[in-house]
Amino acid sequence: MTALTEASTSRFARIREGELELNIHYNDCGQGTETVVMLHGSGPGASGWANFNRNIEPLVVAGFRVILLDCPGWSKSDSIVCEGSRSDLNARVLKGLMDPLDLDRVHILGNSMGGHSAVAFALSWPERVGRLVLMGGGTGGASPFVPMPTEGIKLLQGLYREPTIDNLKKMMNVFVFDPSDLTEELFQARLDNMLARRDHLDNFVKSLAINPKQFPDFSPRLAEIKAETLVIWGRNDRFVPMDTGLRLVAGIPNSELHVFNNCGHWAQWEHADKFNRMVLDFLSH
Ligand SMILES: O=C(O)CCC(=O)/C=C/C=C(\O)C(=O)O
């Protein structure tokens, strides 16, 4: 297999969905009759490649096509002020990408905001979903146990307002259970991503001012989801609390939950090997 790099897999598409028209960046990796779309989280400087670089190759080697969609407002995709549900906006963009790529049905793996967006997609276009993997996300809404906004979300919003290296390090140290694996190279790459698109940072702050609840609570509609769903959470998640995972399995009829101990909001990164094996097993059975 030729090495997968961000540059060699980088693509753009013009998305048209109703009145929505956007230039969207994605990475297209591998070939296969089944496709897994990976949707990243909402932190400043996030992208499909930044969130999932430890998870692409095992799926490609197993014969899946993997598409990393950069949501509007992140990375090389167009910027946007989102006044309504960002989960539904991202879902519409995914639908808008699937049509020109001739993808009838995809599995969706979503991290945090990406999980919220995967659920929004499954509610709007159920016939176009294979299986769902929801990690550290799937629905907004209040936690009965943890004060909200959580510590992590407060740091994330602070970083959007003041994008400094100190604020970035404070946020990233809370992403993971064990920050000793976070390198200066990783901080610098994330800082570069963030500062390359100040329009994204400004638009996120404007969106929050217009609508502080960017991710609606889908709890009352979860029973509509027929797709088989694997929910994965870190017990030590300080961004989206673990009880959200319990709400998801309580609501989605055909679902199961795996909780990693000693794991923060980035299970796909902190426990990459086991995470990859679980996802492959779930998508292949
Ligand atoms: O506010 C929410 O419910 C979602 C928060 C979210 O998406 C945070 C994600 C952070 C990352 O995974 C990232 O930026 O890499």
The ligand as a MOL file (V3000), in Angstrom:
LIG
                    3D

  0  0  0     0  0            999 V3000
M  V30 BEGIN CTAB
M  V30 COUNTS 15 14 0 0 0
M  V30 BEGIN ATOM
M  V30 1 O -19.8220 21.0220 22.7140 0
M  V30 2 C -19.9210 19.8230 22.3780 0
M  V30 3 O -20.8410 19.0830 22.7670 0
M  V30 4 C -18.9090 19.2580 21.4120 0
M  V30 5 C -17.5110 19.6240 21.7800 0
M  V30 6 C -16.5130 19.1220 20.7790 0
M  V30 7 O -16.8410 18.7920 19.6630 0
M  V30 8 C -15.1460 19.1260 21.1910 0
M  V30 9 C -14.2340 18.4950 20.4010 0
M  V30 10 C -12.8830 18.6030 20.5530 0
M  V30 11 C -12.0390 17.8550 19.7700 0
M  V30 12 O -12.1120 16.5430 19.7110 0
M  V30 13 C -11.0450 18.4550 18.9250 0
M  V30 14 O -11.0940 19.6630 18.7720 0
M  V30 15 O -10.1610 17.7640 18.4290 0
M  V30 END ATOM
M  V30 BEGIN BOND
M  V30 1 2 1 2
M  V30 2 1 2 3
M  V30 3 1 2 4
M  V30 4 1 4 5
M  V30 5 1 5 6
M  V30 6 2 6 7
M  V30 7 1 6 8
M  V30 8 2 8 9
M  V30 9 1 9 10
M  V30 10 2 10 11
M  V30 11 1 11 12
M  V30 12 1 11 13
M  V30 13 2 13 14
M  V30 14 1 13 15
M  V30 END BOND
M  V30 END CTAB
M  END
